Amino acid sequence: MTLASPLPTRPAWVTRPLTVLAAVRRQPAAGVMGALLVLVTILGALLAPFLTAADPLALGSDTLAEPSWAHPFGTDDLGRDVLARVLYGGRVSLGIGLFSAAISVGLGMTIGMVAGFFGGLLDEVLMRITEAFQILPKLLVAVVVVSLIGSGLLNEILVIGLLSWPATARIVRGRVQVIRHEEFIAAAEMSGAGPVRLLARHIAPNVLSFLLVSASLQVASAIMSESFLSFLGLGDPEHPSWGLLLQQGQLFLQQAWWLTTFPGLALAMTVLGLNLLGDGLSGSHAAPARSRR
Amino acid sequence: MLPALLRLSLRRALLALPLVLAVIAFTFFLIRLAPGDPAAILAGEAPTPEFLAQVRAEYGLDQPAWRQFVAFLGKAMTGDFGTSIYSKQPVFTVILERFPATVLLTGTAMVIASLIGILLGAASARRAGSRADALISAASLVGYSLPGFWVGQLLILLFAVSLNWLPAGGMVAARGSYTGWRHVEDVAFHMVLPVATLAVFLLTMIARFTRAAMVEALDQDYVLVAEAKGASRRRVLWNHAFRNAAVTTVTVIGLEFGMVLAGAVVVEIVFSWPGLGRLFYDAIHRRDFALLTGAFMFSSLVVIVVNMVSDIGCAMLDPRIRR
């Protein structure tokens, strides 16, 4: 594994961003493979117009056609090109994943930092709330909320983001509890820094390295959550995500294997890539943290 | 032993109560927050004026908000979740009809996944860093990353559509209603694919957490002492390391039970399994909100109870927690 420096007060990648790449490179198989998988799906979604001439929403006369040169992934029951739907669906799935993760990581970081820094009753209350959120069946809560409030991209993003913060909050809280007793915090406190300054300038940068791990796992879980909602019929038909494609594929499972195989493959590849990346990154960061004892 | 455990169980139950109340309150506010008239939401689309008036009176929707909440809370606490718009039956009755199928599916998957997951996790931890460990860890990460419903769909494509070995869905054969032992056989036959789908997700999760906990346990002094005393490898692994790691495994199963139930929901949809998950799906599509919110409150209650039981289970496994 990685060699730990004896006193890592601030992760190297904060000061030298290029070391993120170095960290990934140190975790040969897992991290790099994850990064590659994620890169492929991001490029596929971004470059969709260059990769296929077909329109994901355009109806065609050739319905439920098997994969061919004209339609590499086949067509669906309305004659729409599945390759185009998978590529453009990536924009929806990845977009929802990114935005929801931004909400959940931001919220989790704030709550975790406040709980870990102030401790006492505030910590106790925040942690009870966090536990409650963790125990509740997140996806079922999301289903009920979206059913009642209405589906749509924004609602999906908000609901997933607002329900997914506890994991990040707990990790960050644990980190902050350790950092809180470091000497550089005491030094900053003695030179008159108030709690806001301490949190923003001294603690937040030290938590950021963990957020990178958290963020990639959160994007993965948000994409999964979105596919869950879409699979239950709560997706936005105007913006078909991979989950929505899988829901439509379910109806024709016996006749058209390509309707479920390809969107599912894209979904699985992305989630696996993000999980591998998160694991790789955490491997390279967890080592110094553990050796401190 | 019993009094301490009993006290703990009572304390856990008291801690769970606010959570149950929170779920009910949340559902109540959600119905009020949703666009439109709460009565219309609970009565479904285009209700007859009589039914609308009945719902309005039933929930006291003409009364002030706090009175409505008290009425809603009182009803929910006694298992009165309203009337299903579609089937016109009490929601609670509909849920209880479907619940056993979900218990059968999740229970079986849980038992199989725990056995295999713990074995794999322990085998992986014992040879931490070896090639076998890397293989098991990689496989469980892949399994963990696969969307459950897609795994189910692929299994159907392979075993039901292509090979025609197993049924693609349902709980019993459509033609011929069997009784007695033949019925049990028939259900078991239909269970193979859905249970396998759900177990893949559970198994990889349990294997991952068990491995982590076992690696940590094997590093402890008590393992060293046990080894020094000449205990066999197997004894050290299961009696010393696993007894301690099991607490983590049980905690994880409890904490992730919400995910397990969500997994069961999609698996039931893929395999047309007549359980609670299928009910969610039907309720969403028929816009049967009384049924949907009822099923939600009921599932949340199940999750909270499982969590409580897993907490108590941990205390039974580890006397240190009992205090």
Interface residues (C-beta under 8 A of the other chain):
Chain A: A30 A132 Q134 I135 L136 P137 K138 L139 L140 V141 V143 V144 V145 S147 L148 I149 G150 A220 M224 S227 F228 F231 L232 G233 L234 G243 L246 G249 Q250 L253 Q254 W257 T260 T261 G264 L267 A268 V271 L272 N275 L276 D279
Chain B: L19 A22 V23 F26 T27 L30 I31 L33 A34 P35 I41 A138 L141 V142 Y144 S145 L146 P147 F149 W150 Q153 L154 I156 L157 V161 A168 L255 F257 G258 M259 L261 A262 V265 V266 I269 V270 F280 Y281 I284 H285 R287 F289 L292 T293 F296 S299 S300 V303 I304 N307
